[in-house]
Amino acid sequence: MDRIITGTVDGVVVPVTGVIPTLVTSGVLFVVFLALWIAFGAGLVLSQGSLDAAWEWIRGLPLIVQAVAWLLFLPVVAALWIWETSWPLVLRLVLVVGLAGWSLVMFLPRSSQG
C-alpha cells in the first residue's frame, strides 16, 4: 500500500502541483473556468435540465473519479450541488453567482512584477 501511495504522489500529485502555478499566471485556468461558468449560465437560462443531467452524470461516476472532479472543478461542481438542493431560488442564485465571481477573481492572472 505504501508503494501505491508513494507512486501516486510522485507520479501524479507532484507533477500536477508544479503545473498549476503556470496555468494560473498564464491565464489558462481563468479561461477554462470562464468557459465553464458561461456554460453553467447558459444551462441555467436555456435548459435547466442540462444542469440536472450534468449533476446526475457526475454522481454516476465511480467514487474516485467523482473525488477528482470535485477537486479539479470544485467551484463549478459545488454550484451544481447547490443548484440541485431544494433551497430557496434566491439563495441558490446568490450562492452560485458568488462562487462564480469568487473563482474567476481567484484565477484572474496577475502580473508577477511587484
C-alpha positions as CSV (number, residue, x, y, z in Angstrom):
1,M,0.0,0.0,0.0
2,D,2.9,2.3,0.8
3,R,4.2,1.8,-2.7
4,I,0.9,2.7,-4.3
5,I,0.6,5.9,-2.2
6,T,4.2,6.9,-2.9
7,G,3.8,6.2,-6.6
8,T,0.6,8.2,-6.8
9,V,2.1,11.2,-5.0
10,D,5.3,11.1,-7.0
11,G,3.7,10.3,-10.4
12,V,0.5,12.4,-10.2
13,V,0.4,14.9,-7.4
14,V,3.9,16.4,-7.6
15,P,3.8,17.0,-11.4
16,V,0.3,18.5,-11.3
17,T,1.1,20.8,-8.4
18,G,4.1,22.0,-10.4
19,V,1.9,22.9,-13.4
20,I,-0.9,24.7,-11.6
21,P,1.1,28.0,-10.9
22,T,2.0,28.2,-14.6
23,L,-1.7,27.7,-15.6
24,V,-2.8,30.4,-13.1
25,T,-0.2,33.0,-14.0
26,S,-0.7,32.5,-17.8
27,G,-4.5,32.9,-17.5
28,V,-5.3,29.4,-18.8
29,L,-7.3,28.5,-15.7
30,F,-9.2,31.8,-15.9
31,V,-10.2,31.0,-19.4
32,V,-11.2,27.4,-18.5
33,F,-13.3,28.5,-15.6
34,L,-14.8,31.4,-17.5
35,A,-15.9,28.9,-20.2
36,L,-17.3,26.6,-17.5
37,W,-19.3,29.4,-15.9
38,I,-20.6,30.6,-19.2
39,A,-21.8,27.0,-19.9
40,F,-23.3,26.9,-16.4
41,G,-25.1,30.2,-17.0
42,A,-26.3,29.1,-20.4
43,G,-27.7,25.9,-18.9
44,L,-29.4,27.8,-16.2
45,V,-31.1,30.2,-18.6
46,L,-31.7,27.9,-21.6
47,S,-32.1,24.4,-20.2
48,Q,-32.1,23.7,-16.5
49,G,-32.5,20.0,-17.4
50,S,-28.9,20.0,-18.7
51,L,-27.7,21.1,-15.2
52,D,-29.7,18.2,-13.8
53,A,-28.2,15.8,-16.3
54,A,-24.7,17.1,-15.6
55,W,-25.2,16.6,-11.8
56,E,-26.5,13.1,-12.4
57,W,-23.6,12.3,-14.7
58,I,-21.1,13.4,-12.0
59,R,-23.0,11.4,-9.4
60,G,-22.9,8.3,-11.7
61,L,-19.1,8.3,-12.0
62,P,-17.0,6.0,-9.8
63,L,-16.3,7.4,-6.4
64,I,-12.6,8.1,-7.1
65,V,-13.4,9.9,-10.4
66,Q,-16.1,11.9,-8.5
67,A,-13.5,12.9,-6.0
68,V,-11.1,14.0,-8.7
69,A,-13.8,16.0,-10.4
70,W,-14.7,17.7,-7.2
71,L,-11.1,18.5,-6.6
72,L,-10.3,19.9,-10.0
73,F,-13.5,21.7,-10.6
74,L,-14.6,22.5,-7.0
75,P,-16.5,25.8,-7.6
76,V,-18.5,24.5,-10.6
77,V,-19.3,21.2,-9.0
78,A,-20.2,22.9,-5.8
79,A,-22.5,25.2,-7.8
80,L,-24.2,22.2,-9.4
81,W,-24.7,20.6,-5.9
82,I,-26.2,23.9,-4.7
83,W,-28.4,24.2,-7.7
84,E,-29.8,20.7,-7.1
85,T,-30.7,21.4,-3.5
86,S,-34.3,22.3,-2.5
87,W,-33.1,25.6,-1.0
88,P,-35.0,28.8,-2.0
89,L,-34.3,30.0,-5.5
90,V,-32.9,33.4,-4.4
91,L,-30.4,31.7,-2.0
92,R,-29.2,29.3,-4.7
93,L,-28.7,32.1,-7.2
94,V,-26.8,34.2,-4.8
95,L,-24.5,31.3,-3.8
96,V,-23.9,30.2,-7.5
97,V,-23.2,33.8,-8.6
98,G,-20.9,34.2,-5.6
99,L,-19.0,31.0,-6.4
100,A,-18.6,32.1,-10.0
101,G,-17.4,35.5,-9.1
102,W,-15.0,34.3,-6.4
103,S,-13.5,31.6,-8.6
104,L,-13.0,34.0,-11.5
105,V,-11.3,36.5,-9.3
106,M,-9.0,33.9,-7.8
107,F,-7.9,32.7,-11.3
108,L,-7.6,36.2,-12.7
109,P,-4.0,36.5,-14.0
110,R,-1.8,38.9,-12.0
111,S,1.4,40.5,-13.0
112,S,4.4,38.9,-11.3
113,Q,6.1,42.3,-11.1
114,G,5.6,44.0,-7.8
